[in-house]
């Protein structure tokens, strides 16, 4: 099972996946060999404790070291918001989160993990957030690559996604920005700083909803260095406690960050922000301009939503949405132009503040998705994690440009993908040496020339072996028999068998240039290593009987054609 996330737009059972698609009854362990988690965002790991502890799964859960460290913190954070503040039922507990994390097996990048006799997995760097990974899943000769969320462009704190040219049968890729091609990073950064600066200059407040780890660090590095350059005194705040936690994990997993941060970390830790302080809820009503980074990123709950409700009616204020918002969230509604938001408790908020969308999201854009497909050369592509219309556009583009099949199944739909089945053959090295090396006796054999050799293809288990025919007979307990072909030709004018044999020898030498033809002292002719041509005469009828053995019908008929004119 690839990822086990939750839908942030629902507050009922629809937020969790419908596991009856996997198992109608009984525990999931019987149906699943393992679960792979690509990164710590809740839309990829939010249902994990529910699945393992409430539905029932005892198998291994694979994720990277940073994902294992950060995942339980975000799960606990979300549990507190959902259960303690909203009082919702049928939700996992803190104990369930701990029990679930005990089932986790950590993986390193490029490490091949053997899940069982047939199944193996391998992780690749995905960018996106700290610890995010793409996974290659291999069974026998077939493989699938699952990207999770990834970013093909390096940013200020993370590197770009990378994978081998692994040519999988299926590439399952996210398609969040299926139709978007972003401006250059510098243009976006300049635009962002301009908007924040103009809002605080006129005395307004700027709310930037973001997730605790990821875009938050990217934008904090950007704003902190700008404030330093401009010598600005307007306060910048970050959700209490999360800055410290984030910095702790970025220091701990410094090898997962960008090249620049790794190189300068000893002299200057980029995550020690000079102009950014921890935020207290009491500051919400403070007068004067300020910039606040608050979680979560889609305005569906928590501090960011609380601040939004307070600041939205003031037209001097601004909210900057730096990433994608799922349908059903407040973030999605205001980005689509809603100017009045009604909440569950009948509260109605007028949205007079300016709403800006700036794509700082760490997902691959359309160009990045095409780049990944071009690099890993899959036989088929399957699109997930996107909006239907945009996916349909990208699907047609992929099929046209790469001439491969592309699928975009709906929830609950099964896709059937035809793949070629390759059977591996183990060939005996001695057999290859003996039959291939002697085919061309010239000093400079042509490596491109097709070579013929004889062997038996023996199937053992799910593998095939190429062995000597005699070995195959022994293995199968069969008696070897010789197949002989014969024809008769007139004797030469001299009536001499040896002169006829020599003439046939020169003829065969000319006809079978790819195989060595030898003349034996007993008057027989050997072609290659397995064809024996014997001549015997009948003095009365002035004819020669020619027979040859160990050969197929095609070469037999060819020898007959060669001998007829003789």
ChimeraX attribute file (.defattr): number of C-alpha atoms within 10 A of each C-alpha:
attribute: neighborCount
match mode: 1-to-1
recipient: residues
	/A:1	12
	/A:2	18
	/A:3	22
	/A:4	21
	/A:5	20
	/A:6	19
	/A:7	20
	/A:8	20
	/A:9	17
	/A:10	14
	/A:11	12
	/A:12	12
	/A:13	11
	/A:14	12
	/A:15	16
	/A:16	20
	/A:17	16
	/A:18	13
	/A:19	12
	/A:20	11
	/A:21	9
	/A:22	13
	/A:23	14
	/A:24	9
	/A:25	9
	/A:26	12
	/A:27	17
	/A:28	21
	/A:29	16
	/A:30	12
	/A:31	12
	/A:32	15
	/A:33	16
	/A:34	18
	/A:35	19
	/A:36	24
	/A:37	27
	/A:38	28
	/A:39	28
	/A:40	28
	/A:41	23
	/A:42	18
	/A:43	18
	/A:44	20
	/A:45	23
	/A:46	25
	/A:47	21
	/A:48	28
	/A:49	26
	/A:50	21
	/A:51	22
	/A:52	23
	/A:53	17
	/A:54	14
	/A:55	16
	/A:56	14
	/A:57	25
	/A:58	17
	/A:59	16
	/A:60	19
	/A:61	22
	/A:62	24
	/A:63	27
	/A:64	23
	/A:65	18
	/A:66	20
	/A:67	22
	/A:68	20
	/A:69	15
	/A:70	19
	/A:71	21
	/A:72	20
	/A:73	14
	/A:74	19
	/A:75	22
	/A:76	16
	/A:77	11
	/A:78	17
	/A:79	20
	/A:80	16
	/A:81	15
	/A:82	17
	/A:83	15
	/A:84	10
	/A:85	10
	/A:86	12
	/A:87	10
	/A:88	13
	/A:89	9
	/A:90	10
	/A:91	16
	/A:92	19
	/A:93	17
	/A:94	14
	/A:95	11
	/A:96	17
	/A:97	21
	/A:98	13
	/A:99	14
	/A:100	21
	/A:101	18
	/A:102	11
	/A:103	15
	/A:104	19
	/A:105	14
	/A:106	15
	/A:107	18
	/A:108	16
	/A:109	15
	/A:110	15
	/A:111	11
	/A:112	15
	/A:113	16
	/A:114	12
	/A:115	14
	/A:116	10
	/A:117	8
	/A:118	9
	/A:119	15
	/A:120	16
	/A:121	21
	/A:122	19
	/A:123	26
	/A:124	21
	/A:125	23
	/A:126	27
	/A:127	30
	/A:128	27
	/A:129	25
	/A:130	28
	/A:131	26
	/A:132	29
	/A:133	30
	/A:134	27
	/A:135	26
	/A:136	22
	/A:137	21
	/A:138	19
	/A:139	13
	/A:140	13
	/A:141	12
	/A:142	15
	/A:143	20
	/A:144	21
	/A:145	26
	/A:146	22
	/A:147	26
	/A:148	25
	/A:149	25
	/A:150	28
	/A:151	26
	/A:152	21
	/A:153	17
	/A:154	17
	/A:155	19
	/A:156	16
	/A:157	25
	/A:158	26
	/A:159	23
	/A:160	18
	/A:161	23
	/A:162	18
	/A:163	18
	/A:164	11
	/A:165	13
	/A:166	14
	/A:167	19
	/A:168	21
	/A:169	20
	/A:170	23
	/A:171	24
	/A:172	24
	/A:173	23
	/A:174	21
	/A:175	26
	/A:176	22
	/A:177	24
	/A:178	26
	/A:179	16
	/A:180	15
	/A:181	12
	/A:182	16
	/A:183	9
	/A:184	8
	/A:185	14
	/A:186	9
	/A:187	10
	/A:188	15
	/A:189	16
	/A:190	11
	/A:191	13
	/A:192	21
	/A:193	15
	/A:194	11
	/A:195	15
	/A:196	21
	/A:197	19
	/A:198	11
	/A:199	19
	/A:200	20
	/A:201	12
	/A:202	12
	/A:203	15
	/A:204	23
	/A:205	26
	/A:206	26
	/A:207	25
	/A:208	26
	/A:209	27
	/A:210	25
	/A:211	19
	/A:212	22
	/A:213	22
	/A:214	19
	/A:215	22
	/A:216	23
	/A:217	22
	/A:218	17
	/A:219	21
	/A:220	20
	/A:221	18
	/A:222	16
	/A:223	22
	/A:224	19
	/A:225	16
	/A:226	15
	/A:227	19
	/A:228	12
	/A:229	9
	/A:230	8
	/A:231	10
	/A:232	12
	/A:233	10
	/A:234	17
	/A:235	15
	/A:236	20
	/A:237	21
	/A:238	21
	/A:239	21
	/A:240	16
	/A:241	11
	/A:242	17
	/A:243	22
	/A:244	14
	/A:245	14
	/A:246	19
	/A:247	18
	/A:248	13
	/A:249	15
	/A:250	21
	/A:251	16
	/A:252	11
	/A:253	14
	/A:254	17
	/A:255	14
	/A:256	21
	/A:257	22
	/A:258	17
	/A:259	16
	/A:260	14
	/A:261	20
	/A:262	16
	/A:263	10
	/A:264	11
	/A:265	14
	/A:266	8
	/A:267	7
	/A:268	10
	/A:269	14
	/A:270	22
	/A:271	21
	/A:272	13
	/A:273	16
	/A:274	11
	/A:275	19
	/A:276	20
	/A:277	15
	/A:278	15
	/A:279	19
	/A:280	11
	/A:281	11
	/A:282	7
	/A:283	12
	/A:284	16
	/A:285	10
	/A:286	8
	/A:287	10
	/A:288	12
	/A:289	18
	/A:290	22
	/A:291	23
	/A:292	24
	/A:293	26
	/A:294	27
	/A:295	24
	/A:296	19
	/A:297	24
	/A:298	25
	/A:299	25
	/A:300	21
	/A:301	18
	/A:302	18
	/A:303	18
	/A:304	22
	/A:305	21
	/A:306	15
	/A:307	19
	/A:308	24
	/A:309	15
	/A:310	12
	/A:311	25
	/A:312	22
	/A:313	17
	/A:314	15
	/A:315	13
	/A:316	18
	/A:317	23
	/A:318	25
	/A:319	23
	/A:320	22
	/A:321	25
	/A:322	22
	/A:323	19
	/A:324	20
	/A:325	19
	/A:326	17
	/A:327	15
	/A:328	14
	/A:329	16
	/A:330	22
	/A:331	25
	/A:332	19
	/A:333	17
	/A:334	19
	/A:335	16
	/A:336	10
	/A:337	10
	/A:338	13
	/A:339	15
	/A:340	15
	/A:341	15
	/A:342	11
	/A:343	10
	/A:344	6
	/A:345	6
	/A:346	8
	/A:347	9
	/A:348	12
	/A:349	17
	/A:350	15
	/A:351	20
	/A:352	16
	/A:353	20
	/A:354	17
	/A:355	18
	/A:356	16
	/A:357	14
	/A:358	14
	/A:359	21
	/A:360	20
	/A:361	18
	/A:362	24
	/A:363	25
	/A:364	29
	/A:365	23
	/A:366	19
	/A:367	15
	/A:368	21
	/A:369	23
	/A:370	17
	/A:371	14
	/A:372	22
	/A:373	19
	/A:374	15
	/A:375	15
	/A:376	17
	/A:377	20
	/A:378	23
	/A:379	20
	/A:380	24
	/A:381	25
	/A:382	19
	/A:383	22
	/A:384	20
	/A:385	17
	/A:386	17
	/A:387	14
	/A:388	16
	/A:389	11
	/A:390	16
	/A:391	22
	/A:392	18
	/A:393	12
	/A:394	22
	/A:395	20
	/A:396	13
	/A:397	15
	/A:398	20
	/A:399	15
	/A:400	11
	/A:401	10
	/A:402	16
	/A:403	12
	/A:404	13
	/A:405	18
	/A:406	23
	/A:407	19
	/A:408	19
	/A:409	13
	/A:410	11
	/A:411	9
	/A:412	8
	/A:413	9
	/A:414	8
	/A:415	11
	/A:416	7
	/A:417	14
	/A:418	11
	/A:419	11
	/A:420	9
	/A:421	8
	/A:422	9
	/A:423	11
	/A:424	12
	/A:425	14
	/A:426	13
	/A:427	16
	/A:428	13
	/A:429	11
	/A:430	11
	/A:431	16
	/A:432	16
	/A:433	10
	/A:434	12
	/A:435	18
	/A:436	15
	/A:437	12
	/A:438	16
	/A:439	19
	/A:440	17
	/A:441	12
	/A:442	8
	/A:443	6
	/A:444	7
	/A:445	12
	/A:446	10
	/A:447	8
	/A:448	6
	/A:449	9
	/A:450	9
	/A:451	15
	/A:452	12
	/A:453	14
	/A:454	17
	/A:455	19
	/A:456	15
	/A:457	16
	/A:458	19
	/A:459	11
	/A:460	8
	/A:461	6
	/A:462	9
	/A:463	11
	/A:464	15
	/A:465	17
	/A:466	19
	/A:467	20
	/A:468	18
	/A:469	15
	/A:470	13
	/A:471	13
	/A:472	18
	/A:473	14
	/A:474	11
	/A:475	10
	/A:476	9
	/A:477	9
	/A:478	10
	/A:479	8
	/A:480	11
	/A:481	8
	/A:482	8
	/A:483	10
	/A:484	15
	/A:485	17
	/A:486	15
	/A:487	15
	/A:488	17
	/A:489	17
	/A:490	16
	/A:491	21
	/A:492	17
	/A:493	9
	/A:494	8
	/A:495	14
	/A:496	13
	/A:497	20
	/A:498	13
	/A:499	14
	/A:500	19
	/A:501	23
	/A:502	15
	/A:503	14
	/A:504	19
	/A:505	21
	/A:506	13
	/A:507	15
	/A:508	21
	/A:509	18
	/A:510	11
	/A:511	14
	/A:512	13
	/A:513	12
	/A:514	18
	/A:515	20
	/A:516	16
	/A:517	21
	/A:518	17
	/A:519	16
	/A:520	9
	/A:521	7
	/A:522	7
	/A:523	15
	/A:524	19
	/A:525	23
	/A:526	19
	/A:527	19
	/A:528	18
	/A:529	17
	/A:530	14
	/A:531	18
	/A:532	18
	/A:533	23
	/A:534	18
	/A:535	20
	/A:536	16
	/A:537	18
	/A:538	13
	/A:539	12
	/A:540	6
	/A:541	9
	/A:542	15
	/A:543	17
	/A:544	21
	/A:545	15
	/A:546	21
	/A:547	17
	/A:548	23
	/A:549	16
	/A:550	16
	/A:551	16
	/A:552	12
	/A:553	9
	/A:554	9
	/A:555	11
	/A:556	19
	/A:557	12
	/A:558	11
	/A:559	21
	/A:560	17
	/A:561	11
	/A:562	13
	/A:563	16
	/A:564	11
	/A:565	7
	/A:566	13
